C-alpha cells in the first residue's frame, strides 16, 4: 500500500522544488554548463545514495561539490587518493594524550577527513583495495571502524568519488561488486564551445562569488526521508524491474544486443535505484509522485556501471550507454 500524501509532504515537495531552483542559481554563478551532472548529483544526494563521477581532469568536479556543500551549509572534505593512502588516513587514529594537570595519559581519537557531510573521494581507483574498502564500509554502513571501535558518521553523509578514464597505469580498478554500491555513475563531458568561452572569460578575471546557504543539514536529512515516502505507481515500478531484468543476457525478453555483448547484467540493486532515483527526481521537480519519465531519466546513470560488457563488446567499441538507449526504445 502506497504512502498517502499529507499536506505537509506536498508543501515539503514544493519547498524542495524552490530550493533546487535556488541551488541551481547559486551553482550557475560558479559553474558554467554541466546542468545534467548537477541534476544527477542532487538526485543521488536526496536519494541517500553515493555517486561516481567519470571524466577527464579539469572539469570543475571539486568546485561543483564544494559549492554544493556551501549551498547546503554542510561540512566538506576533499580526499586525494594515492597509492600510499592508508585506511587510518581516512578514518582517523588514536593518539596518546597527557593531561597537563594530572599527568595522566589516555588515548584520544583524532577523527580523519571522512568525518564530514560531503566527501570528494578524488581518483578513488588510485588507492589500494584495503583503503577503497574503508570508504565503501563508510558508504554502506554510515559508520567507520577504527582502533577497534565503531563510530557513526555525521548525517547527511554523501560520497562523490571521481575516476579518471584516461590514465589506467598504476590504478586499482574497482571490482564490479564495489561499483554496484554507487547509486549513480555520472558522466562528465567537455563543455560546449560557448560554455568554454564563458568559463575562460569568467575565471580569468577578478570576479568573486559568495554563496548563501539554501538548506541546512537537518532539512537535507528530512528531505531524504521524504523521498522514501514519495509514491511510485505500479506501472513505474514494473517498468523499472523489467528494465533491469532485460539487461541480463540469460533473462527472457533480453534483446539480441544484450545477449551478444553483456557478460553480466544489473542486479536487484539497480531496480531499487531506478525507483528511488525516480522518486528523488520527482521531488526535486516539486512533484510528490514519481512517473515513468522519471525512471527513464535516471536509467543511464543507474545502469551504466552495473553492466559488465564482454570482450566482444570492448573489441567492437560498444558502450553501456548505447545498450541502455536500446532498452529504453522498447
Secondary structure, DSSP 8 states (H G I E B T S, - for coil): ------HHHHHHHHHHHHHHHHHHHHHHTT--S-HHHHHHHHHHHHTT--EEEE--SSSSHHHHHHHHHHHTT--EEEEE--TT--HHHHHEEEEEEE-TTT--EEEEEEE-TTSSSEEEEETGGGS-HHHHHHHHHHHHHSEEEETTEEEE--SS-EEEEEE-SS--TT-----HHHHTTSSEEEE-----HHHHHHHHHHHSS---------S-HHHHHHHHHHHHHSEE-HHHHHHHHHHHHTTSTTSTT--HHHHHHEEE---HHHHHHHHHHHHHHHHHTT-SEE-HHHHHHHHHHHHTTT-EE-HHHHHTT--HHHHHHHHHH-
